[in-house]
Structure formats: C-alpha cells, structure tokens
Amino acid sequence: MKIFDYPNGTRFVFNEETSALTLTAMCGMTCGHNGAEDDYSCSGLAVICADEQRLEGAKLKYEILSAESGEFRFAACDANKKVRLEADWMFEQEFDLIDCRYTLSNTGDKPVVIRRALPRWVFSPGEYNVFSHLSRWGAENILQSQSLRGADFHLHGRAARSTVGATPFCVIRDEENMSAAAFHVLPRGNWTIDIHSDVISNESPSAILEAGLADTDLFLTLQPGETIELPEILIQDVPAGDLLKISTPIHKYMIRKRLPDVKLHQPPVVYNGWLYRFTDFTKEQLSEQLKAAKEIGCEVFIVDAGWFGGDDGWGNVGDWREKTGAPFYGNMKAFADEVRAAGLKFGFWMEPERFAEGIPVRKEHPEWFPEHTTRIDLTQPAAAEYFRNVIIDNVKKFGAEYIKIDFNASVGYDDSGSELYCYCSVLNEQLKQIRKECPNLVIENCGSGSLRNDLSTALLYDQAFISDNAHPFETLRIRQGMFMRTLPGRTLNWIVMRPAPERRTKISDTDQVLACAAATWDEAALFDLNYVMISGLLGIPGFSGELAEFSPEIKNKIASYVTFYKENRNFFVDSHVFMLTYPDSRISDYEKYIAFQMQGDRTTDSLVFVFSNSFSRRSVRNFRLQDLNPEKQYCVKRLFAADSEECIQSGAELMRHGVKTVLPENQHIRHIAGLYQVTEL
C-alpha cells in the first residue's frame, strides 16, 4: 500500500497489487466505504460507460502518474485498454481549493461510443445534507437543501442553459462532524451533478457524488487516438460546514488565478434602453435619455432589441440587418455617432444563437440548422464562420465598443450525442476569436437574464447580468446565492427608476423614486433612492428607465453614487464578498436583515452593505466583520448620509463584536439601507 497525503485533508491509498486507488479523506470527511473499497457502485474515482461496458470499481485499473508537492496525477483504464481517463488534481492551498481536471482518450484501435464519463467521490455512511440552488427566470440562485435519506438527487443543466433549474454547484455536508465540501462544475456543454444515496444492509447512506458532462443523452463517438477534455471541477473545503464561508475563497481564486490569464476589461457604467420602453421607442426619446445618462455619469449607452430584422423586427431575430423603419430608419450609425459626440461609448444588443424560422440565412443554408431547433450547427466550419462574422461586422459597422449577448431560446436537443459538448466548445472558441479581432469590445453576458451564468462563462465575458428581475430587494436575495459561486465585481445590476408620483401621505423627507419591481414595468414600487443606489453598488451599477424626467437635484444625487463607483472601480472589480447574513430559500422574505462585507483584494479595507426590509422598528444591528487585521485600527464611516459620523475601532473589536449599524427608525418604511466604509489606519 502507498499513501499519498495532500492539503485539504486529502488522502489517497494505492494498492499496487490490485491497482485500486481509493480516496479515503477530503475536507474533513471520511471517504470510501469506511476508508476502504466496497462493491462497484460505491468505490473508485470514476464511472465510465463505453460501448456495452460499465467501468467502475475494480473494473478500472489505476496508475500513479506523478505525486509532486501540491499536485497529484493519476490515470485509470479498462482491462482491454480501450479507454483511458487521466486526472490532474492541483491543490490551491491559498484558497483551500482543489482544481480537478480530466481528459478521456480512446486508446484502442476502433471507435468507442462514450455514454458516461463522470469523476466520482465516495463519502462513507453517515448523515448528509445537500445544498444547491433553485434557479429559474427572475428568481435565480435561491438556496435549497435536502437531507440524504435513501433517495438520489439529480442536478443538471440542459439545452446549453447552464443555470436553469439548478446551477453547476452544490455543497455536501456531513451533519455529524459539520465538515463539508463545495463542488463547482465548469460546464463544457450540458452538465450534471448526481448524488446517490447508497444503502448497504442496515448502515446509514453512503453519499456517492458524480459530476461533469451530462449523460442523459450522451452517445459520443471517440475515434482511435482521440482525446476530449471533460468539465473542470473545483472543490472547496467549507470550514466547519458554514455556508457563509464559501463565497470568499472562490472569489479570490478566480480573481488571482484565473482572470489574469484572460485579461477582461474594466466594467463601465451603462445605460440600457430595454426597461425604458422595450422595443417601442423613437430615436428622439433615446436622445433625451442619452442626455440624462451623461449627466449622471454613464460611460456607455446601449440600444437593446428593436433595431434589427429588416422590416419585421422582433419576429426576425437572427436576421441582423437593420430595420428599415422606426426607430432609426436604417441609420443606427448616426445615433451611435451622437452617443460618441456626447462622450459615451456605443453598445448594442444581439442574440446570436437564435435563428427564427423564415429568416434569409435559414433559407440560404438549411443544412446549417438542425431540425426542430432555433440554433445554428456551429460544428460546421462555414456556419461557425458566419456566426462569428455577423457579430464582428455589426460591431464594426456601428463602431461599437460594447455588446450585450443574450440567450432567450433553448438551443434544443443535441442529436449528435455530445450533450452539446461540441457545440459549446466551438461557441466558446468563437467568442475568443471575437475578442482577438475586436480587442476593445466589452462583452456582456446577459444569458436570458442570468440563465447561463457559470464559472466557464466568467472566463469569456467581461461581466454577467444578475437577473431580468429589477426589484432592488429581490435581487439582493439572488445575489446571496450567486455570490456563493460567482464574482461580485463582475455582476451587472439593474437600477431601473422613474420619478415618484405625488406623495399624498408623506412621513419622511427621504427622496423617493418609483422602481421597477419585476422584469417589466407592470409591477413597480416606491423605494428610497438611497436604498436603490446602494443595492446597485453591490456589483456593477447599470441603469435603465426614465432618467430624463428626474429633477437636476435627484440627478446630481444619483451622480454622486456613480462617481463613488468610478473612483473606487478597482476596489469593486477585484473585491471578494463575505456574506454576513444567511441566504434564504424564499426570495420575498422581507423580515430579515441582509448584509454583505465587500473587501478589496489584498487589502482589509471593506464596504459593509446593510439592508433592512421589514415594517418593524428594528434599526440598530451589529454585524461581525471578517478577515481584518486584529492589531490595526479602522475608521468606520457611514457613506451617503447627512448625519454621518466616524468612529475608530480595532480590527479585533470589529471581528469579535461587530460594526454597529444604525438605520432610520420608521415603522412605515419597508426598505432602508446603509453603506459603511471601513478603512485601515
């Protein structure tokens, strides 16, 4: 027996006689069946179904490729050496994280049909809870939990929509010793996380977690000598099983280890016309909003849907010729020039993966479009070239420096058998090519309002949309879940407002605005301006709605928040977030405080966001801060408040007893917010 010990409490045991490799411990949890192998269904580090064979347990023969400090590489193959799985586990000690990468190869002399290829983690019998996200349009990333009681859990993304139904993330927690591990899948096509409850005799369930490329409809043919990269999987140690400890390590890891390789643009402050008048606008109306957007400090003005489609418009999505009629009469370039003359950059919306029936390109090249889908077959080189060029041509035509990429329609079933692995691989390459050809272009991932928002897309787009939901409070609930797995400084928030109507029963002197309270203006609510703006600062502020009708006084106040963001943009972009309050499974639970601590990278300077959302009279709350220097003194100052006072406290005191937050006390007002700056002296 050979024993290999690694960080995160990870231990492998290799039996040289049987070529069995067993993971016996990880993240404080006992792995294997009581630390050893048992039957095939709950043993080994992978399950592979190739042709008519199911390979797992003793049917896979392992070998150690290297066992260096901080990295463990191994391989597994079948007895006939038809397929070979290679794994590289890299231990990122700074982040308490394991980066697991896998390749699968056909090492035989005949084609092999792969029906499953999933890495596996086996946890010993015990009491387990599984935490995941319920994610649906307008209510994304809402935390859910289930106890493992003999039933299996199947989390998955389908039709290339990686965050519909669930997100590629889960936490498995041993409830007896409160150890836990968080799993993040970086999708390559459709993904799956399967958690099996394996019961043997009278024992408690063993938790068998398998994750990676979806296998519901997988029948991918590998030719002799062909190798594919399987989805990367990140595993986090969750200290003491505390879900509030998940967000910061993954943020730091992505900021320090992954984003420097892709060199994303700094996010600009944008105005987008969608939640102003949808597609029913005139050029003159946009010109009025452009003036207001400039006044408040926006840096990009975006024309959303409504500019394309020849004569028909929306029904011709996929026909990316300009409309000949209103609003621009075939000359959006002139409006783009007006935007630039005002000192802003021009951006526009596209949904390049969706092709409606009857548009010209479908008639010219029917062979590019799979039956019963709205997508183009990107695995055909000519189709991929067309896809890329139609985006680049429009960017150059309008002189755009910003593009919003949407994804409203499912791409459908993949009858090639690759679970959209091939489609998404080419799609990602096209985005990389667009970046090379348009190096100054900022690319926003709208993804149908955050229905394709994962760590893979975080490496392709400059920023990701939080949700089509523009409710200032409900999006805070969405961010509580989202920050467990994605980047706060790359999250674009809606700030959608118009002037409030006359106040018939005035009970305070606060500035009120009418805020969009859904994904359309069919629902709206009165909010304190300070609340709306502080909510928008928890990420990247992005505006829509009726700005032109605001008074100069209100526009100046809005501009002060925008100026604060721009002056501190580097802090915001490279920040990590500590969640100071627990995520809730109900998006509209108003009674509880919501609080976040946003901290700059490689600094202890922080911003503390505090939101009170009930009609109660609770107005004073302490929140314990994280990761300060206990030996240093800190200046705590409330921002954007007329009665702001500064106080000096030690890091030790702020972490032990918390920062005292005081919000206005008024039982008639539901939504009140405070923003506190904590600066090391």
GUGUZA-612592 format. One record per residue (C-alpha): residue in three letters; x, y, z. Coordinates in steps of 0.2 Angstrom, whole numbers, plus 5000, padded with zeros to 4 digits. Each point is the difference from the previous one (the first is absolute). Layout:
BEGIN
alaXYZ/...
***
This chain:
BEGIN
met500050005000/lys500650184996/ile499250155009/phe500050174992/asp499650155012/tyr499550174993/pro499250165006/asn498250025004/gly500249845010/thr500149904984/arg500649825001/phe500249874986/val500449825003/phe500749904985/asn500049815000/glu501449954989/glu499449824999/thr498250034994/ser500450174992/ala498650085011/leu500150185004/thr498950065015/leu499650175006/thr499949985019/ala499850185006/met499750174994/cys499450165008/gly499849935017/met498849864993/thr500449815000/cys500049944982/gly499849824993/his499049875009/asn500650025018/gly501750054992/ala500149854988/glu499349944984/asp498349905000/asp498949954985/tyr500150084983/ser498650125002/cys500950105015/ser501849984996/gly501350084989/leu500350174993/ala499049994984/val498649914991/ile500249984981/cys498849924988/ala500849964984/asp499149904986/glu499149865010/gln501250015015/arg499750095017/leu501750035008/glu500150045018/gly500849935016/ala501249864997/lys499650004981/leu501150154999/lys501849985002/tyr500950155007/glu501850064998/ile500950155009/leu500750124987/ser500850125012/ala499950045019/glu500950175001/ser499750135014/gly498450084997/glu499549904985/phe499449824998/arg499849924983/phe499249834997/ala499249904985/ala498849864999/cys499649884986/asp499049844996/ala500849834999/asn500050004981/lys500750185000/lys498750074989/val499750165010/arg501150105011/leu499550135013/glu501450125006/ala499850115015/asp501050155006/trp499650065018/met500850165004/phe499950065018/glu499850195002/gln500550015018/glu499850195000/phe498149984997/asp499749835008/leu499549944983/ile500349854989/asp500050024981/cys499649844991/arg500349984982/tyr499649854989/thr500349934983/leu499249854992/ser500949914985/asn499649864988/thr501649895002/gly499449864990/asp500049974981/lys498150014997/pro498750145003/val499250005017/val498350075005/ile500150095017/arg498450005009/arg500650065017/ala501750075006/leu499850075018/pro501350035013/arg499449935017/trp500150045018/val499549875013/phe499650065018/ser499849875014/pro498349965008/gly499350145010/glu498750145001/tyr500250124986/asn499150164994/val500250064982/phe499950184996/ser499650074982/his499250144991/leu498250014993/ser500350114985/arg498650064989/trp499750164990/gly499850155012/ala500449895015/glu501749944997/asn501349925012/ile498849975015/leu500749885013/gln499249835003/ser500449865011/gln499649815001/ser500449875012/leu500849844992/arg498749875006/gly500149864987/ala499550104985/asp501150064986/phe500250184994/his500350054982/leu500550184997/his500350044981/gly500150144987/arg499249964983/ala499950084983/ala501650105004/arg499150105013/ser501249975014/thr499050085014/val498249954997/gly499249895013/ala501649995010/thr501750074999/pro501749904997/phe500350015019/cys499649905016/val500649985017/ile500049835009/arg500150015019/asp500349875013/glu498850045013/glu500849905014/asn501750095000/met499550164990/ser501349974986/ala499550054983/ala500650024982/ala499450114986/phe500049944982/his500150124985/val499849934983/leu500750104985/pro498849954986/arg500649944983/gly498249974993/asn498749935011/trp500549965017/thr499449885014/ile500349985019/asp499349835006/ile500049965019/his499549825003/ser499449945017/asp500849825001/val499349905014/ile500949835005/ser499149895012/asn499550105016/glu501350144998/ser499750194997/pro500150054982/ser501650024992/ala500150164989/ile500649974982/leu500350164991/glu500350004981/ala500250164990/gly500550064983/leu499349984982/ala498149964999/asp499749824996/thr498149994998/asp500250004981/leu501849974998/phe500649894986/leu501650084995/thr501149914987/leu501950015004/gln501149954985/pro501649905003/gly501350125008/glu498750145003/thr500050095017/ile498750125007/glu500150115015/leu498749975013/pro499250145011/glu501250075013/ile499449985018/leu500550115014/ile499849945018/gln500150115015/asp500249965018/val498650085010/pro500650045017/ala498949935014/gly498749974987/asp499550185000/leu499250054984/leu500550195003/lys501849954998/ile499849944982/ser500050164990/thr501750085004/pro501249864995/ile499249984983/his500050184997/lys501850025004/tyr500549854990/met499250064984/ile500650185002/arg501849955004/lys500249834990/arg498950004986/leu499550184994/pro501850064997/asp500149874986/val498550074991/lys500350195003/leu498250065001/his499550184998/gln499650115014/pro498150015001/pro499250174995/val498550085007/val498649974987/tyr498350064995/asn498949874991/gly498450054992/trp499149835002/leu499050055016/tyr499650174994/arg498849964986/phe500549824994/thr500050014981/asp498750144998/phe501250155000/thr500550144989/lys501750074996/glu499450165008/gln499549925016/leu501749915002/ser500950174997/glu499150075015/gln500649855010/leu501750024993/lys500150175007/ala499549945018/ala501249854999/lys501450124997/glu499550115014/ile500049865013/gly501749944994/cys499649854988/glu501449944989/val499149904987/phe498350024992/ile499249834994/val498649984987/asp499249845005/ala498849904989/gly499050094987/trp501350054987/phe500149854990/gly499049884988/gly499850084984/asp498250064999/asp499249895013/gly501150025015/trp499849895016/gly499349854990/asn501550004989/val501349975014/gly501549934992/asp499950114985/trp501250135006/arg499750134986/glu499450175006/lys498150035000/thr499550124986/gly498750085010/ala499950085018/pro500950045010/phe501650034990/tyr499449974982/gly501549904996/asn501350135007/met500449945018/lys501850064996/ala499450185000/phe499349975018/ala501649915005/asp501050164994/glu498950105011/val500449895015/arg501850024996/ala499850194998/ala499350015018/gly501549915006/leu499349835003/lys500449844991/phe498749914990/gly499449825003/phe498649904993/trp499149835003/met500149844991/glu499349825002/pro501249914988/glu499549825005/arg498250024995/phe499449994982/ala498150024997/glu499149904986/gly499950094984/ile501550115001/pro501250014985/val501449915006/arg498949845004/lys499450014983/glu501750024992/his500949865011/pro498749885007/glu501449875002/trp500750115015/phe498449995011/pro499649845009/glu498149954999/his498850065013/thr501350125007/thr500350194999/arg501949985001/ile501449994986/asp501149854999/leu501650085006/thr501049834997/gln499950044981/pro501550124997/ala499050114987/ala498650025013/ala501250055014/glu500850124988/tyr498450084996/phe499550015018/arg501650095005/asn500050124985/val498250065002/ile500550065018/ile501650084995/asp499350084984/asn498650095011/val501350055013/lys501050084986/lys498650074991/phe499350105015/gly501850035008/ala499449925015/glu501149975016/tyr498749905010/ile498849864995/lys498749915011/ile499849824995/asp498449925004/phe499349825000/asn498150005001/ala499749834991/ser500549835004/val501249934987/gly499049835001/tyr500549825000/asp501749954994/asp499749854988/ser501949994998/gly500149915017/ser501350125007/glu498850095012/leu500550164992/tyr501849975004/cys500550034982/tyr498950154998/cys500550095015/ser501949974997/val499850084983/leu498950145007/asn501350045013/glu501450004987/gln499050134990/leu499850115014/lys501949995003/gln500350044981/ile498850155002/arg501050075014/lys501649984990/glu499350094985/cys499150145010/pro501250025015/asn499150165007/leu498349925000/val499249975017/ile498949854999/glu498549985012/asn499349835004/cys498150035002/gly499649824998/ser498150025000/gly500150095016/ser501449895008/leu499449834994/arg501849964994/asn501150075013/asp501449895006/leu501850005003/ser500449954982/thr499150154993/ala500850115013/leu501749964991/leu499250064983/tyr498950155004/asp500550165009/gln498550005011/ala498449905003/phe498250065002/ile499349975017/ser498249974995/asp498650074989/asn499150035016/ala500450195005/his499250005017/pro501350085011/phe499649885015/glu499749844991/thr501750014991/leu500950015016/arg499349835004/ile500649944983/arg501750075004/gln500149915016/gly499949844990/met501050064985/phe501550065011/met500249825006/arg500649954983/thr500450164989/leu500950165001/pro499250165008/gly501150124991/arg499549934983/thr498150005004/leu499050134990/asn498450075010/trp498550084993/ile499650175008/val498350044992/met499150155005/arg498850144996/pro499450155010/ala498849965014/pro498250064999/glu499450135013/arg500249955018/arg498250025007/thr500549935018/lys501850065002/ile500849935016/ser501950034996/asp501150124991/thr500949874990/asp500150004981/gln498849884993/val500049924983/leu498949884991/ala501049844996/cys499749864989/ala499549865011/ala500049854987/ala500749974983/thr498750124993/trp499250175005/asp498449905003/glu500650005018/ala500850145009/ala500350065018/leu500550165009/phe501849995007/asp501150115009/leu501350064987/asn501449965012/tyr499549825001/val499849984981/met501850074997/ile500849915014/ser499249844994/gly500750044983/leu501850035006/leu500149825006/gly500849954984/ile500050114984/pro498650144999/gly499149994983/phe498550124997/ser498449994990/gly498350095001/glu499450185000/leu501550105005/ala499750164990/glu498550055010/phe500950005017/ser500450175007/pro501850074999/glu500149985019/ile499649814999/lys501149984985/asn501450085010/lys499749885014/ile500049854989/ala501650064992/ser500950005017/tyr499749815002/val500749984982/thr501550115004/phe500349895015/tyr500049844990/lys501150074986/glu501350075013/asn500149835009/arg499749894984/asn501649905003/phe499449965018/phe498349944994/val500749904985/asp501349905010/ser498949995016/his499549845009/val498449995010/phe499749935018/met498149975002/leu499650065017/thr498249935000/tyr499449834995/pro499249974983/asp498149975000/ser499049874990/arg498650134997/ile500450154989/ser498750115007/asp500449975019/tyr500050185005/glu500249985019/lys501849975001/tyr501550124999/ile501249964985/ala501850055002/phe501649984990/gln501850055003/met500950044984/gln501950005002/gly501350054987/asp501349884994/arg501649995011/thr499350135011/thr498950005016/asp499150164995/ser498249964998/leu498250064996/val498649945011/phe498349994991/val498549995012/phe498249994995/ser498550005011/asn498449944991/ser498649995012/phe498750125008/ser500749965017/arg500950135011/arg501649915000/ser501350124995/val501649965010/arg501049854996/asn501849945002/phe500849894987/arg501749915003/leu501250044987/gln501249874992/asp501950004996/leu500650165008/asn501650035008/pro499749985019/glu501550115004/lys499550154989/gln498850145003/tyr498650034987/cys499050164996/val498149964998/lys499050124991/arg498250004993/leu500050064982/phe498650104991/ala499250055017/ala499850185006/asp500349965018/ser501549894996/glu501249985015/glu501749915000/cys500649895014/ile501649915003/gln500049815004/ser501349875001/gly500049854987/ala499849885015/glu498550105007/leu499150004983/met500349824997/arg499549955018/his498550125003/gly499650064983/val499750174992/lys498550095007/thr498850054986/val498750135003/leu498650034987/pro498550125001/glu498749945012/asn498350014991/gln498649865001/his499250074984/ile501549974989/arg500549834994/his501650024991/ile501550095008/ala501849984997/gly501750055006/leu501749994993/tyr501550015012/gln501850024995/val501349925011/thr501850064996/glu501649945008/leu501050145009/
***
